[in-house]
Amino acid sequence: NFLNLSATGAYNTTTFSRVVPDFVIQGGNLSTSEKWSNELAAKQKNIPDEPSQIKHERGILSMARTDEPNSATTHFFILLREASSLDGKFSAFGRVTKGMDVVEKINKMPVENEAPKNPVKITKAVVATCAAKTTSE
């Protein structure tokens, strides 16, 4: 779901709409897009939880949802610290490999009730090919 939304440009011009200082930044709210439309609204369908063995630690990308299982749609979050209470409940699926300094800057911006006073915009979300891991013995 995340890859499809990124590849089709659905996340372009959306903002990080939730910030919990020293914990998480959250994006993926399609209604924050400059291109908000009925077409984008239709992409906000519930997706099933897919908990994995990935631990919720600093730099992990995971799908956001309500307290209800299987309620994730398009929202995602990036963690700034370990959150083992989320393990096995939320769908962790990625890791920030470059740019945690940007995540930290977003997290330090002024907020009011977890809403950034000046939300940061995702100009363009791009799906990059994963580099193949090589091992040498």
N, CA and C of each residue as an Amber inpcrd file, in Angstrom:
protein
   411
   0.8280000  -1.1900000   0.0000000   0.0000000   0.0000000   0.0000000
   0.8750000   1.2580000   0.0000000   1.8650000   1.2950000   0.8870000
   2.7550000   2.4580000   0.9720000   3.5160000   2.6590000  -0.3380000
   4.0460000   1.5800000  -0.8890000   4.7900000   1.6830000  -2.1470000
   3.8970000   2.1620000  -3.2810000   2.6800000   1.6540000  -3.3490000
   1.7420000   2.0750000  -4.3870000   1.3920000   3.5560000  -4.2350000
   1.1140000   3.9820000  -3.0130000   0.7780000   5.3890000  -2.7790000
   1.9500000   6.2940000  -3.1510000   3.1670000   5.8480000  -2.8380000
   4.3550000   6.6320000  -3.2010000   4.5330000   6.6780000  -4.7130000
   4.4670000   5.5150000  -5.3520000   4.7210000   5.4140000  -6.7910000
   3.6870000   6.1760000  -7.6210000   2.4690000   6.2680000  -7.1400000
   1.4210000   6.9560000  -7.8950000   1.3400000   8.4540000  -7.5720000
   2.2180000   8.9300000  -6.6900000   2.2560000  10.3510000  -6.3600000
   1.2380000  10.7860000  -5.3220000   0.5590000   9.8350000  -4.6900000
  -0.4690000  10.1920000  -3.7120000   0.1040000  10.9670000  -2.5250000
   1.3450000  10.6760000  -2.1320000   1.9490000  11.3710000  -0.9920000
   2.5490000  12.7270000  -1.3710000   2.6770000  13.0120000  -2.6480000
   3.2570000  14.2850000  -3.0760000   2.4250000  15.4480000  -2.5580000
   3.0730000  16.4290000  -1.9990000   2.5190000  17.6690000  -1.4320000
   1.7190000  17.4420000  -0.1480000   1.7810000  16.2540000   0.4540000
   1.1570000  16.0550000   1.7680000   2.1380000  16.5500000   2.8330000
   1.6580000  16.6870000   4.0610000   2.5050000  17.1980000   5.1310000
   2.6610000  16.1870000   6.2570000   3.6610000  16.4410000   7.0770000
   3.7780000  15.7190000   8.3470000   2.8160000  16.4310000   9.2890000
   1.7010000  15.7920000   9.5860000   0.6010000  16.4470000  10.2800000
   0.5510000  16.1520000  11.7770000   1.4370000  15.2910000  12.2580000
   1.4710000  14.9770000  13.6870000   2.9210000  14.8420000  14.1200000
   3.2460000  15.4810000  15.2290000   4.5820000  15.4140000  15.7970000
   4.4550000  15.2290000  17.3030000   5.0610000  14.1690000  17.8090000
   5.1330000  13.9640000  19.2490000   6.6090000  14.1190000  19.6050000
   6.9660000  15.2160000  20.2750000   8.3770000  15.4900000  20.5520000
   9.1090000  14.3020000  21.1840000  10.3020000  14.0580000  20.6600000
  11.1950000  12.9800000  21.1110000  10.6020000  11.5870000  20.9500000
   9.5580000  11.4540000  20.1200000   8.9490000  10.1420000  19.9220000
   8.7200000   9.8160000  18.4490000   7.9330000  10.6330000  17.7290000
   7.4940000  10.2370000  16.4000000   7.1180000  11.4510000  15.5510000
   7.2730000  11.2970000  14.2310000   6.6410000  12.2230000  13.2840000
   5.7110000  11.3710000  12.4270000   4.5630000  11.9420000  12.0630000
   3.5710000  11.1850000  11.2930000   3.1670000  11.9550000  10.0500000
   3.1260000  11.2460000   8.9390000   2.6930000  11.8070000   7.6690000
   1.6910000  10.8810000   7.0140000   1.3800000  11.1870000   5.7610000
   0.5060000  10.3080000   4.9940000  -0.9580000  10.6630000   4.9880000
  -1.3140000  11.7750000   5.5990000  -2.7060000  12.2150000   5.5760000
  -2.9730000  12.8430000   4.2130000  -3.6180000  12.1000000   3.3320000
  -3.8270000  12.5620000   1.9640000  -4.6570000  13.8350000   1.8860000
  -5.4740000  14.1010000   2.8980000  -6.2950000  15.3200000   2.8560000
  -5.4520000  16.5820000   3.0420000  -4.1650000  16.4490000   3.3910000
  -3.2820000  17.6180000   3.4860000  -2.6420000  17.9480000   2.1380000
  -2.9200000  17.1620000   1.1230000  -2.3270000  17.3600000  -0.2030000
  -2.8890000  18.5950000  -0.8930000  -2.0210000  19.2640000  -1.6190000
  -2.4700000  20.3760000  -2.4600000  -3.3620000  19.8580000  -3.5910000
  -3.2930000  18.5630000  -3.8520000  -4.0530000  17.9360000  -4.9450000
  -5.2450000  17.1450000  -4.4170000  -5.7280000  17.4830000  -3.2000000
  -6.8330000  16.7490000  -2.5950000  -8.0100000  16.6770000  -3.5550000
  -8.5390000  15.4640000  -3.7320000  -9.6300000  15.2410000  -4.6810000
 -10.3970000  13.9900000  -4.2750000 -11.4830000  13.7380000  -4.9730000
 -12.2400000  12.5010000  -4.7420000 -11.3800000  11.2820000  -5.0540000
 -10.5100000  11.4120000  -6.0550000  -9.6160000  10.3040000  -6.4180000
  -8.6670000   9.9650000  -5.2650000  -8.0940000  10.9880000  -4.6340000
  -7.2260000  10.7360000  -3.4800000  -8.0300000  10.1880000  -2.3120000
  -9.2100000  10.7240000  -2.0860000 -10.0550000  10.2530000  -0.9860000
 -10.3510000   8.7610000  -1.1240000 -10.5230000   8.2930000  -2.3410000
 -10.8320000   6.8780000  -2.5870000  -9.6620000   5.9640000  -2.2300000
  -8.4520000   6.5120000  -2.1470000  -7.2700000   5.6970000  -1.8200000
  -7.1580000   5.4430000  -0.3230000  -8.0050000   6.0820000   0.4740000
  -7.9370000   5.9620000   1.9300000  -8.7730000   4.8010000   2.4430000
  -8.5320000   3.6280000   1.9250000  -9.2680000   2.4460000   2.3830000
  -8.4800000   1.7580000   3.4980000  -9.1990000   1.0920000   4.3710000
  -8.5340000   0.3580000   5.4510000  -7.7270000  -0.8020000   4.8840000
  -6.5710000  -1.0180000   5.4780000  -5.7230000  -2.1330000   5.0770000
  -5.4970000  -3.0210000   6.2960000  -5.3070000  -4.3210000   6.0900000
  -5.1150000  -5.2200000   7.2250000  -3.7650000  -4.9790000   7.9020000
  -3.7450000  -5.1920000   9.2080000  -2.4850000  -5.1280000   9.9410000
  -1.5660000  -6.2290000   9.4420000  -0.2990000  -5.9140000   9.3550000
   0.7060000  -6.8960000   8.9610000   1.8890000  -6.8000000   9.9150000
   1.6550000  -7.1470000  11.2040000   2.7630000  -7.0730000  12.1470000
   3.8960000  -8.0040000  11.7050000   5.1100000  -7.5680000  11.9780000
   6.2740000  -8.3540000  11.5730000   7.1940000  -8.5350000  12.7780000
   8.3260000  -9.1310000  12.5270000   9.3290000  -9.3100000  13.5810000
  10.2150000  -8.0750000  13.7350000   9.9860000  -7.0620000  12.8960000
  10.7830000  -5.8400000  12.9750000  10.4550000  -5.1240000  14.2810000
  11.4810000  -4.7840000  15.0280000  11.3060000  -4.0800000  16.2990000
  11.1060000  -2.5900000  16.0410000  10.2180000  -1.9900000  16.7820000
   9.9640000  -0.5490000  16.6740000  11.0530000   0.1880000  17.4470000
  12.0450000   0.6410000  16.6930000  13.1790000   1.3530000  17.2710000
  13.4480000   2.6030000  16.4390000  14.4100000   3.3720000  16.8350000
  14.7530000   4.6230000  16.1550000  14.9170000   4.3920000  14.6470000
  14.2380000   5.2330000  13.8530000  14.3610000   5.1770000  12.4060000
  13.4020000   4.2350000  11.7060000  12.5810000   3.5180000  12.4480000
  11.6360000   2.5740000  11.8320000  10.4370000   3.3230000  11.2560000
  10.0100000   2.8660000  10.0860000   8.8350000   3.3910000   9.3910000
   7.7310000   2.3550000   9.5720000   6.5630000   2.8020000  10.0130000
   5.4720000   1.8880000  10.3260000   4.1500000   2.5480000   9.9610000
   3.1270000   1.7310000   9.7220000   1.8030000   2.2640000   9.3990000
   1.1030000   2.7110000  10.6810000   0.5220000   3.9030000  10.6290000
  -0.2400000   4.4360000  11.7580000  -1.6800000   3.9440000  11.6540000
  -2.3070000   3.7910000  12.7930000  -3.7060000   3.3950000  12.8290000
  -4.2960000   3.8050000  14.1680000  -5.5980000   3.6480000  14.3150000
  -6.2520000   3.9030000  15.5940000  -5.9780000   2.7160000  16.5140000
  -6.5990000   2.6970000  17.6700000  -6.4450000   1.5580000  18.5780000
  -7.1350000   0.3070000  18.0420000  -7.9910000   0.4850000  17.0480000
  -8.7040000  -0.6470000  16.4530000  -7.7980000  -1.3790000  15.4640000
  -7.7040000  -2.7060000  15.5590000  -6.9250000  -3.4590000  14.5680000
  -7.4800000  -3.2430000  13.1560000  -6.6090000  -3.3690000  12.1740000
  -6.9690000  -3.2620000  10.7510000  -7.5840000  -1.9090000  10.3790000
  -7.1640000  -0.8490000  11.0540000  -7.7120000   0.4800000  10.7760000
  -6.7110000   1.4110000  10.0870000  -5.5500000   0.8880000   9.6940000
  -4.5730000   1.7190000   8.9730000  -5.1240000   2.0680000   7.5990000
  -4.7620000   3.2530000   7.1090000  -5.1540000   3.6570000   5.7570000
  -3.8980000   4.1190000   5.0220000  -3.6070000   5.3940000   5.0660000
  -2.4660000   5.9530000   4.3440000  -1.4240000   6.5740000   5.2720000
  -1.7680000   6.7650000   6.5220000  -0.8800000   7.4240000   7.4820000
   0.2700000   6.4980000   7.8790000   1.4450000   7.0870000   8.0470000
   2.6330000   6.3420000   8.4750000   3.3770000   7.1840000   9.5020000
   4.2820000   6.5430000  10.2270000   5.0910000   7.2900000  11.1810000
   6.5320000   6.8160000  11.1450000   7.4180000   7.7140000  11.6000000
   8.8420000   7.4180000  11.7340000   9.1940000   7.6480000  13.1970000
   9.8050000   6.6480000  13.8100000  10.1480000   6.7250000  15.2300000
  11.4860000   7.4140000  15.4680000  11.5430000   8.1630000  16.5460000
  12.7920000   8.7870000  16.9780000  13.4460000   8.0230000  18.1160000
  12.7210000   7.0890000  18.7040000  13.2820000   6.2790000  19.7800000
  12.5820000   4.9220000  19.8110000  13.1120000   4.0270000  20.5990000
  12.5570000   2.6830000  20.7440000  11.1530000   2.7600000  21.3460000
  10.2530000   1.9030000  20.8380000   8.8690000   1.8430000  21.3320000
   8.3960000   0.3920000  21.2740000   8.9220000  -0.4260000  22.1570000
   8.6160000  -1.8650000  22.1310000   7.1260000  -2.1420000  22.3320000
   6.3870000  -1.2050000  22.9150000   4.9410000  -1.4120000  23.1060000
   4.2010000  -1.4950000  21.7750000   4.8370000  -1.0530000  20.6850000
   4.2220000  -1.1140000  19.3580000   4.5400000  -2.4220000  18.6230000
   5.5430000  -3.1470000  19.1030000   5.9640000  -4.3960000  18.4490000
   4.8080000  -5.3920000  18.3840000   4.6270000  -5.9790000  17.2150000
   3.5890000  -6.9870000  17.0310000   2.1810000  -6.4220000  16.8910000
   2.0290000  -5.0990000  17.0240000   0.7090000  -4.4730000  16.9160000
   0.6150000  -3.5950000  15.6720000   1.6940000  -2.9230000  15.3500000
   1.7280000  -2.0220000  14.2020000   2.6100000  -2.6240000  13.1210000
   2.3370000  -2.2580000  11.8820000   3.0250000  -2.8400000  10.7290000
   4.2910000  -2.0590000  10.3930000   5.4020000  -2.4680000  10.9930000
   6.7020000  -1.8630000  10.6910000   7.1840000  -2.4520000   9.3700000
   7.6040000  -1.5940000   8.4500000   7.9690000  -2.1100000   7.1330000
   9.1740000  -1.4310000   6.5090000   9.7740000  -0.4920000   7.1710000
  10.9080000   0.1980000   6.5710000  11.7950000   0.8140000   7.6240000
  12.9180000   1.3480000   7.1520000  13.8910000   1.9690000   8.0470000
  14.5270000   3.1600000   7.3340000  14.6800000   4.2490000   8.0440000
  15.3800000   5.4090000   7.5120000  16.8620000   5.0590000   7.4900000
  17.4770000   5.1100000   6.3100000  18.9000000   4.8080000   6.1920000
  19.7310000   6.0690000   6.0100000  19.1010000   7.1200000   5.5270000
  19.7460000   8.4300000   5.3900000  18.7020000   9.4840000   5.7060000
  19.1130000  10.5160000   6.4300000  18.2030000  11.6270000   6.6660000
  17.5520000  11.6740000   8.0330000  18.0530000  10.9110000   9.0110000
  17.4680000  11.0090000  10.3530000  17.6370000  12.4100000  10.9200000
  18.6400000  13.1470000  10.4440000  18.7980000  14.5280000  10.9000000
  17.5850000  15.3690000  10.4820000  17.0060000  15.0730000   9.3300000
  15.8060000  15.7780000   8.8710000  14.6140000  15.3890000   9.7430000
  14.4880000  14.0970000  10.0460000  13.4130000  13.6190000  10.9230000
  13.5050000  14.3330000  12.2700000  14.7160000  14.4440000  12.8090000
  14.9180000  15.1190000  14.0960000  14.5330000  16.5960000  14.0190000
  14.8690000  17.2700000  12.9190000  14.5100000  18.6860000  12.7660000
  12.9910000  18.8520000  12.7230000  12.3160000  17.9780000  11.9920000
  10.8480000  18.0380000  11.9430000  10.2870000  17.8320000  13.3420000
  10.8630000  16.8920000  14.0880000  10.3790000  16.5680000  15.4190000
  10.5960000  17.7040000  16.4200000  11.5470000  18.5550000  16.1560000
  11.8510000  19.6590000  17.0830000  11.0990000  20.9490000  16.7490000
  10.3000000  20.9280000  15.6990000   9.5440000  22.1270000  15.3180000
   8.4360000  22.3850000  16.3420000   8.0300000  23.6470000  16.4980000
   6.9620000  23.9710000  17.4510000   5.6500000  23.2740000  17.0870000
   4.9760000  22.7530000  18.1090000   3.6890000  22.0640000  17.9240000
   2.6500000  22.6060000  18.8870000   1.4210000  22.3710000  18.5400000
   0.2980000  22.6690000  19.4300000  -0.6360000  21.4760000  19.3780000
  -0.7810000  20.7670000  20.5000000  -1.5920000  19.5460000  20.5600000
  -1.1570000  18.5340000  19.5000000   0.1400000  18.3340000  19.3710000
   0.7620000  17.3890000  18.4310000   0.6340000  17.8080000  16.9710000
   0.0760000  18.9690000  16.6880000  -0.0090000  19.4680000  15.3140000
   1.1020000  20.4940000  15.1040000   1.9520000  20.2790000  14.0860000
   3.0120000  21.2560000  13.8310000   2.4280000  22.6300000  13.4940000
   3.0050000  23.6640000  14.0790000   2.5340000  25.0250000  13.7730000
   2.8280000  25.3700000  12.3170000   3.9230000  24.8530000  11.7840000
   4.2990000  25.0410000  10.3820000   4.6280000  23.6720000   9.7940000
   3.6230000  22.9180000   9.3260000   3.8690000  21.5500000   8.8300000
   4.8770000  21.5070000   7.6800000   5.6870000  20.4680000   7.6910000
   6.6720000  20.2320000   6.6420000   6.0190000  19.4160000   5.5390000
   6.2120000  19.8620000   4.2960000   5.5910000  19.2250000   3.1400000
   6.5160000  18.1800000   2.5170000   5.9340000  17.0710000   2.1250000
   6.6280000  16.0690000   1.3030000   6.4610000  16.5400000  -0.1330000
   7.5230000  17.0570000  -0.7130000   7.4320000  17.5610000  -2.0810000
   7.1380000  16.4260000  -3.0420000   7.9200000  15.3470000  -2.9260000
   7.7350000  14.2070000  -3.8180000   8.2180000  12.9420000  -3.1270000
   7.3630000  11.9430000  -3.0910000   7.7390000  10.6340000  -2.5530000
   8.1830000   9.7620000  -3.7170000   9.3580000   9.1610000  -3.5930000
   9.9420000   8.3770000  -4.6730000  10.2150000   6.9600000  -4.1830000
   9.8930000   5.9870000  -5.0100000  10.2090000   4.5980000  -4.7130000
  11.5420000   4.2770000  -5.3710000  12.5150000   3.9520000  -4.5540000
  13.8440000   3.6190000  -5.0660000  14.0480000   2.1130000  -5.0170000
  14.8440000   1.6110000  -5.9170000  15.1720000   0.1960000  -5.9260000
  16.0960000  -0.1060000  -4.7560000  15.8190000  -1.1920000  -4.0610000
  16.6810000  -1.5960000  -2.9530000  18.0070000  -2.1070000  -3.5020000
  19.0710000  -1.7480000  -2.8210000  20.3860000  -2.2530000  -3.1940000
  20.4990000  -3.7000000  -2.7330000  21.0630000  -4.5160000  -3.5590000
  21.2460000  -5.9320000  -3.2050000  22.3500000  -6.0320000  -2.1680000
  22.0840000  -6.8330000  -1.1380000  23.0920000  -7.0730000  -0.1170000
  24.0870000  -8.1010000  -0.6330000  25.3240000  -7.8650000  -0.3740000
  26.3410000  -8.8450000  -0.7370000  27.0380000  -9.3010000   0.5220000
  27.4230000 -10.5340000   0.5180000  28.1570000 -11.0550000   1.6710000
  29.4710000 -11.6210000   1.1850000  30.4550000 -11.4780000   1.9820000
  31.7550000 -12.0560000   1.6400000  32.2310000 -12.8840000   2.8070000
  32.8290000 -14.0180000   2.4970000  33.3060000 -14.8990000   3.5480000
  34.7760000 -15.1240000   3.3890000
